[in-house]
Amino acid sequence: MSHQVRLDDDVYERIKSRKRSDETFSEAIERLTSEWTLLDFADGAPVVDAETHRDALAQSENQGIGDTRDRLERMDVEDEG
């Protein structure tokens, strides 16, 4: 079943600018108005507070710095940092 829908010009242009070349207008509207968000994919994942997240990032960065220094030392390259 097909329906006609009237859109204001600015709405039409916004959809048109986001429409992929391989999809119909209906498919573009479906994709752009989908009810799914990234949070839906995180359903059931533990919530991490900002401080824990910052700590994990710092730990990862420090580990990377340490690994790089170890490699430079094994290669007998002086660390300038």
Phi and psi in radians as a Rosetta constraint file:
Dihedral C 1 N 2 CA 2 C 2 CIRCULARHARMONIC -2.070 0.35
Dihedral N 2 CA 2 C 2 N 3 CIRCULARHARMONIC 2.491 0.35
Dihedral C 2 N 3 CA 3 C 3 CIRCULARHARMONIC -2.238 0.35
Dihedral N 3 CA 3 C 3 N 4 CIRCULARHARMONIC 2.653 0.35
Dihedral C 3 N 4 CA 4 C 4 CIRCULARHARMONIC -1.757 0.35
Dihedral N 4 CA 4 C 4 N 5 CIRCULARHARMONIC 2.414 0.35
Dihedral C 4 N 5 CA 5 C 5 CIRCULARHARMONIC -2.253 0.35
Dihedral N 5 CA 5 C 5 N 6 CIRCULARHARMONIC 2.327 0.35
Dihedral C 5 N 6 CA 6 C 6 CIRCULARHARMONIC -1.639 0.35
Dihedral N 6 CA 6 C 6 N 7 CIRCULARHARMONIC 2.259 0.35
Dihedral C 6 N 7 CA 7 C 7 CIRCULARHARMONIC -2.107 0.35
Dihedral N 7 CA 7 C 7 N 8 CIRCULARHARMONIC 2.504 0.35
Dihedral C 7 N 8 CA 8 C 8 CIRCULARHARMONIC -1.113 0.35
Dihedral N 8 CA 8 C 8 N 9 CIRCULARHARMONIC 2.665 0.35
Dihedral C 8 N 9 CA 9 C 9 CIRCULARHARMONIC -0.989 0.35
Dihedral N 9 CA 9 C 9 N 10 CIRCULARHARMONIC -0.736 0.35
Dihedral C 9 N 10 CA 10 C 10 CIRCULARHARMONIC -1.165 0.35
Dihedral N 10 CA 10 C 10 N 11 CIRCULARHARMONIC -0.625 0.35
Dihedral C 10 N 11 CA 11 C 11 CIRCULARHARMONIC -1.171 0.35
Dihedral N 11 CA 11 C 11 N 12 CIRCULARHARMONIC -0.787 0.35
Dihedral C 11 N 12 CA 12 C 12 CIRCULARHARMONIC -1.005 0.35
Dihedral N 12 CA 12 C 12 N 13 CIRCULARHARMONIC -0.799 0.35
Dihedral C 12 N 13 CA 13 C 13 CIRCULARHARMONIC -1.146 0.35
Dihedral N 13 CA 13 C 13 N 14 CIRCULARHARMONIC -0.647 0.35
Dihedral C 13 N 14 CA 14 C 14 CIRCULARHARMONIC -1.133 0.35
Dihedral N 14 CA 14 C 14 N 15 CIRCULARHARMONIC -0.759 0.35
Dihedral C 14 N 15 CA 15 C 15 CIRCULARHARMONIC -1.143 0.35
Dihedral N 15 CA 15 C 15 N 16 CIRCULARHARMONIC -0.804 0.35
Dihedral C 15 N 16 CA 16 C 16 CIRCULARHARMONIC -1.016 0.35
Dihedral N 16 CA 16 C 16 N 17 CIRCULARHARMONIC -0.710 0.35
Dihedral C 16 N 17 CA 17 C 17 CIRCULARHARMONIC -1.219 0.35
Dihedral N 17 CA 17 C 17 N 18 CIRCULARHARMONIC -0.383 0.35
Dihedral C 17 N 18 CA 18 C 18 CIRCULARHARMONIC -1.784 0.35
Dihedral N 18 CA 18 C 18 N 19 CIRCULARHARMONIC -0.106 0.35
Dihedral C 18 N 19 CA 19 C 19 CIRCULARHARMONIC -1.254 0.35
Dihedral N 19 CA 19 C 19 N 20 CIRCULARHARMONIC 2.297 0.35
Dihedral C 19 N 20 CA 20 C 20 CIRCULARHARMONIC -1.381 0.35
Dihedral N 20 CA 20 C 20 N 21 CIRCULARHARMONIC 2.667 0.35
Dihedral C 20 N 21 CA 21 C 21 CIRCULARHARMONIC -1.136 0.35
Dihedral N 21 CA 21 C 21 N 22 CIRCULARHARMONIC -0.400 0.35
Dihedral C 21 N 22 CA 22 C 22 CIRCULARHARMONIC -1.724 0.35
Dihedral N 22 CA 22 C 22 N 23 CIRCULARHARMONIC 0.226 0.35
Dihedral C 22 N 23 CA 23 C 23 CIRCULARHARMONIC -2.217 0.35
Dihedral N 23 CA 23 C 23 N 24 CIRCULARHARMONIC 2.715 0.35
Dihedral C 23 N 24 CA 24 C 24 CIRCULARHARMONIC -1.423 0.35
Dihedral N 24 CA 24 C 24 N 25 CIRCULARHARMONIC 2.945 0.35
Dihedral C 24 N 25 CA 25 C 25 CIRCULARHARMONIC -1.045 0.35
Dihedral N 25 CA 25 C 25 N 26 CIRCULARHARMONIC -0.712 0.35
Dihedral C 25 N 26 CA 26 C 26 CIRCULARHARMONIC -1.043 0.35
Dihedral N 26 CA 26 C 26 N 27 CIRCULARHARMONIC -0.754 0.35
Dihedral C 26 N 27 CA 27 C 27 CIRCULARHARMONIC -1.145 0.35
Dihedral N 27 CA 27 C 27 N 28 CIRCULARHARMONIC -0.699 0.35
Dihedral C 27 N 28 CA 28 C 28 CIRCULARHARMONIC -1.102 0.35
Dihedral N 28 CA 28 C 28 N 29 CIRCULARHARMONIC -0.779 0.35
Dihedral C 28 N 29 CA 29 C 29 CIRCULARHARMONIC -1.119 0.35
Dihedral N 29 CA 29 C 29 N 30 CIRCULARHARMONIC -0.715 0.35
Dihedral C 29 N 30 CA 30 C 30 CIRCULARHARMONIC -1.055 0.35
Dihedral N 30 CA 30 C 30 N 31 CIRCULARHARMONIC -0.813 0.35
Dihedral C 30 N 31 CA 31 C 31 CIRCULARHARMONIC -1.136 0.35
Dihedral N 31 CA 31 C 31 N 32 CIRCULARHARMONIC -0.764 0.35
Dihedral C 31 N 32 CA 32 C 32 CIRCULARHARMONIC -1.292 0.35
Dihedral N 32 CA 32 C 32 N 33 CIRCULARHARMONIC -0.360 0.35
Dihedral C 32 N 33 CA 33 C 33 CIRCULARHARMONIC -1.945 0.35
Dihedral N 33 CA 33 C 33 N 34 CIRCULARHARMONIC 0.206 0.35
Dihedral C 33 N 34 CA 34 C 34 CIRCULARHARMONIC -0.994 0.35
Dihedral N 34 CA 34 C 34 N 35 CIRCULARHARMONIC 2.538 0.35
Dihedral C 34 N 35 CA 35 C 35 CIRCULARHARMONIC -1.470 0.35
Dihedral N 35 CA 35 C 35 N 36 CIRCULARHARMONIC -0.103 0.35
Dihedral C 35 N 36 CA 36 C 36 CIRCULARHARMONIC -1.339 0.35
Dihedral N 36 CA 36 C 36 N 37 CIRCULARHARMONIC 2.458 0.35
Dihedral C 36 N 37 CA 37 C 37 CIRCULARHARMONIC -2.253 0.35
Dihedral N 37 CA 37 C 37 N 38 CIRCULARHARMONIC 2.980 0.35
Dihedral C 37 N 38 CA 38 C 38 CIRCULARHARMONIC -1.065 0.35
Dihedral N 38 CA 38 C 38 N 39 CIRCULARHARMONIC -0.505 0.35
Dihedral C 38 N 39 CA 39 C 39 CIRCULARHARMONIC -1.111 0.35
Dihedral N 39 CA 39 C 39 N 40 CIRCULARHARMONIC -0.512 0.35
Dihedral C 39 N 40 CA 40 C 40 CIRCULARHARMONIC -1.107 0.35
Dihedral N 40 CA 40 C 40 N 41 CIRCULARHARMONIC -0.551 0.35
Dihedral C 40 N 41 CA 41 C 41 CIRCULARHARMONIC -1.380 0.35
Dihedral N 41 CA 41 C 41 N 42 CIRCULARHARMONIC -0.289 0.35
Dihedral C 41 N 42 CA 42 C 42 CIRCULARHARMONIC -1.634 0.35
Dihedral N 42 CA 42 C 42 N 43 CIRCULARHARMONIC 0.074 0.35
Dihedral C 42 N 43 CA 43 C 43 CIRCULARHARMONIC -0.930 0.35
Dihedral N 43 CA 43 C 43 N 44 CIRCULARHARMONIC 2.177 0.35
Dihedral C 43 N 44 CA 44 C 44 CIRCULARHARMONIC 1.591 0.35
Dihedral N 44 CA 44 C 44 N 45 CIRCULARHARMONIC -0.204 0.35
Dihedral C 44 N 45 CA 45 C 45 CIRCULARHARMONIC -1.305 0.35
Dihedral N 45 CA 45 C 45 N 46 CIRCULARHARMONIC 2.536 0.35
Dihedral C 45 N 46 CA 46 C 46 CIRCULARHARMONIC -1.152 0.35
Dihedral N 46 CA 46 C 46 N 47 CIRCULARHARMONIC 2.505 0.35
Dihedral C 46 N 47 CA 47 C 47 CIRCULARHARMONIC -1.447 0.35
Dihedral N 47 CA 47 C 47 N 48 CIRCULARHARMONIC 2.271 0.35
Dihedral C 47 N 48 CA 48 C 48 CIRCULARHARMONIC -1.973 0.35
Dihedral N 48 CA 48 C 48 N 49 CIRCULARHARMONIC 2.208 0.35
Dihedral C 48 N 49 CA 49 C 49 CIRCULARHARMONIC -1.298 0.35
Dihedral N 49 CA 49 C 49 N 50 CIRCULARHARMONIC 2.838 0.35
Dihedral C 49 N 50 CA 50 C 50 CIRCULARHARMONIC -1.041 0.35
Dihedral N 50 CA 50 C 50 N 51 CIRCULARHARMONIC -0.714 0.35
Dihedral C 50 N 51 CA 51 C 51 CIRCULARHARMONIC -1.121 0.35
Dihedral N 51 CA 51 C 51 N 52 CIRCULARHARMONIC -0.750 0.35
Dihedral C 51 N 52 CA 52 C 52 CIRCULARHARMONIC -1.095 0.35
Dihedral N 52 CA 52 C 52 N 53 CIRCULARHARMONIC -0.710 0.35
Dihedral C 52 N 53 CA 53 C 53 CIRCULARHARMONIC -1.106 0.35
Dihedral N 53 CA 53 C 53 N 54 CIRCULARHARMONIC -0.809 0.35
Dihedral C 53 N 54 CA 54 C 54 CIRCULARHARMONIC -1.049 0.35
Dihedral N 54 CA 54 C 54 N 55 CIRCULARHARMONIC -0.749 0.35
Dihedral C 54 N 55 CA 55 C 55 CIRCULARHARMONIC -1.081 0.35
Dihedral N 55 CA 55 C 55 N 56 CIRCULARHARMONIC -0.746 0.35
Dihedral C 55 N 56 CA 56 C 56 CIRCULARHARMONIC -1.122 0.35
Dihedral N 56 CA 56 C 56 N 57 CIRCULARHARMONIC -0.712 0.35
Dihedral C 56 N 57 CA 57 C 57 CIRCULARHARMONIC -1.121 0.35
Dihedral N 57 CA 57 C 57 N 58 CIRCULARHARMONIC -0.759 0.35
Dihedral C 57 N 58 CA 58 C 58 CIRCULARHARMONIC -1.106 0.35
Dihedral N 58 CA 58 C 58 N 59 CIRCULARHARMONIC -0.740 0.35
Dihedral C 58 N 59 CA 59 C 59 CIRCULARHARMONIC -1.086 0.35
Dihedral N 59 CA 59 C 59 N 60 CIRCULARHARMONIC -0.756 0.35
Dihedral C 59 N 60 CA 60 C 60 CIRCULARHARMONIC -1.107 0.35
Dihedral N 60 CA 60 C 60 N 61 CIRCULARHARMONIC -0.747 0.35
Dihedral C 60 N 61 CA 61 C 61 CIRCULARHARMONIC -1.118 0.35
Dihedral N 61 CA 61 C 61 N 62 CIRCULARHARMONIC -0.772 0.35
Dihedral C 61 N 62 CA 62 C 62 CIRCULARHARMONIC -1.095 0.35
Dihedral N 62 CA 62 C 62 N 63 CIRCULARHARMONIC -0.678 0.35
Dihedral C 62 N 63 CA 63 C 63 CIRCULARHARMONIC -1.109 0.35
Dihedral N 63 CA 63 C 63 N 64 CIRCULARHARMONIC -0.743 0.35
Dihedral C 63 N 64 CA 64 C 64 CIRCULARHARMONIC -1.102 0.35
Dihedral N 64 CA 64 C 64 N 65 CIRCULARHARMONIC -0.712 0.35
Dihedral C 64 N 65 CA 65 C 65 CIRCULARHARMONIC -1.108 0.35
Dihedral N 65 CA 65 C 65 N 66 CIRCULARHARMONIC -0.782 0.35
Dihedral C 65 N 66 CA 66 C 66 CIRCULARHARMONIC -1.074 0.35
Dihedral N 66 CA 66 C 66 N 67 CIRCULARHARMONIC -0.757 0.35
Dihedral C 66 N 67 CA 67 C 67 CIRCULARHARMONIC -1.082 0.35
Dihedral N 67 CA 67 C 67 N 68 CIRCULARHARMONIC -0.721 0.35
Dihedral C 67 N 68 CA 68 C 68 CIRCULARHARMONIC -1.138 0.35
Dihedral N 68 CA 68 C 68 N 69 CIRCULARHARMONIC -0.767 0.35
Dihedral C 68 N 69 CA 69 C 69 CIRCULARHARMONIC -1.074 0.35
Dihedral N 69 CA 69 C 69 N 70 CIRCULARHARMONIC -0.716 0.35
Dihedral C 69 N 70 CA 70 C 70 CIRCULARHARMONIC -1.057 0.35
Dihedral N 70 CA 70 C 70 N 71 CIRCULARHARMONIC -0.771 0.35
Dihedral C 70 N 71 CA 71 C 71 CIRCULARHARMONIC -1.105 0.35
Dihedral N 71 CA 71 C 71 N 72 CIRCULARHARMONIC -0.774 0.35
Dihedral C 71 N 72 CA 72 C 72 CIRCULARHARMONIC -1.073 0.35
Dihedral N 72 CA 72 C 72 N 73 CIRCULARHARMONIC -0.715 0.35
Dihedral C 72 N 73 CA 73 C 73 CIRCULARHARMONIC -1.109 0.35
Dihedral N 73 CA 73 C 73 N 74 CIRCULARHARMONIC -0.761 0.35
Dihedral C 73 N 74 CA 74 C 74 CIRCULARHARMONIC -1.104 0.35
Dihedral N 74 CA 74 C 74 N 75 CIRCULARHARMONIC -0.521 0.35
Dihedral C 74 N 75 CA 75 C 75 CIRCULARHARMONIC -1.545 0.35
Dihedral N 75 CA 75 C 75 N 76 CIRCULARHARMONIC 0.013 0.35
Dihedral C 75 N 76 CA 76 C 76 CIRCULARHARMONIC 1.044 0.35
Dihedral N 76 CA 76 C 76 N 77 CIRCULARHARMONIC 0.745 0.35
Dihedral C 76 N 77 CA 77 C 77 CIRCULARHARMONIC -1.919 0.35
Dihedral N 77 CA 77 C 77 N 78 CIRCULARHARMONIC 2.305 0.35
Dihedral C 77 N 78 CA 78 C 78 CIRCULARHARMONIC -1.247 0.35
Dihedral N 78 CA 78 C 78 N 79 CIRCULARHARMONIC 2.293 0.35
Dihedral C 78 N 79 CA 79 C 79 CIRCULARHARMONIC -1.441 0.35
Dihedral N 79 CA 79 C 79 N 80 CIRCULARHARMONIC 2.104 0.35
Dihedral C 79 N 80 CA 80 C 80 CIRCULARHARMONIC -1.625 0.35
Dihedral N 80 CA 80 C 80 N 81 CIRCULARHARMONIC -0.055 0.35
